[in-house]
Amino acid sequence: QVQLAESGGGLVQAGGSLRLSCVASGRTRGIDNVGWYRQTPGKQRELVAGISGGGTTNYADSVKGRFTITRDYAKNEVYLQMNSLKPEDTAVYYCHADQLVGPVERVVRYEYWGQGTQVTVSS
């Protein structure tokens, strides 16, 4: 079992910056892809940025050039640096991780979510 804990959300003016952090604890061996999602009321949760076990990153078009995802493999932490924030970035941000468990021929992928952290960008 893996637990994910986010921090770093808050209230910021448009054009400002925030840095979100997510730390994984528990049985963390085998954690593969990690990422950040966000959700606003009435809408589906959407991927903001992800980073694979090998370090490949991907971003939603709406945040490219403004957000950067990084990962500290030794500390089991992932970060999201958010710059040039816009009011439309306001959402609850969730950390996500998947984990590969078992031998290669019978590997099982588990998914985990953090509890979410609120990011509010005022105009």
Disulfide bonds with the S-S distance in Angstrom:
Cys22-Cys95 2.09
